[in-house]
Amino acid sequence: MNGGCKAGIDHCSCTYTSCGKRGNCCQCVLFHRSRGEVTGCFFSPEGERSYDRSLENFVRDAARRQAAGR
């Protein structure tokens, strides 16, 4: 299943260290998409640390980043 999919902890920004999908982008994306969520790597560092991967939280996080000019 690794047809071009990144695997390795060195590129993963997720801080949920006990997750078995951490460091495997394909598994992570599949898991979160199946739940209607966004992967942690799309959030700001602050948003990612909340562990709330909902679309609503992603939109709030993106709005905060835009308002802060980041």
N, C-alpha and C positions, 0 to 999 in steps of 0.2 A: 504494500500500500504506500510505499515511499516514492512514488513516481514524481520526483521533483519537490516533494514535501520536506520542509526543514525538520530535522530532528537533532536535538542536542540542547543541553541546558544553557550553553554559553550565549545564546541569542534570546532566551526567554525572559521576559520582564515580569512574569507572574510571581507574586510573593507568597502564593498558597503552596508552601513547600511539600505538604503531604499529598498533593494531587498526583495520581498516577499518570495523568496526561501531560503534566508539566514537562516542557521541552519537546513535545511532539505536536507540532502545529496542526497536522491533519486530524489527529484524534481530538485535540482541544476544540477546533472549529466545528467538527461534527457534533461533539457533545453539546456545546453551547447553542449551536443552530437548532438542534433538536428540541431545545428548551425555550426557543425564542429569545435567546440572549446574545450578547456581544462578548467576544473574548477580551480578557484583561489587557492585552497588548494595545488595544485601541483607546484605552482610557489614559487620562493624565496619571502621574504617579499617585496623586491623592485619591483620585477616583478608583484606581485599581485596588488600592489598599482597603477600600470599603467592602470588597468581595461581592458587591451588588452588581451583577452583570446584566441587569434588566435594560431593555431599550430605553425606558424612561430615565434611568440613572445615567445612561450614556448621553442622552440629549441634554440633561442638566449639566453633566460634566463638560460637554462640548461648549455649552453656552457660557459656563464659567471661564473656560479657557479663552473663548473669543472675547469676552468682556475684559479679561486681563491682558489681552493682546498677545497671547501665546499660541 
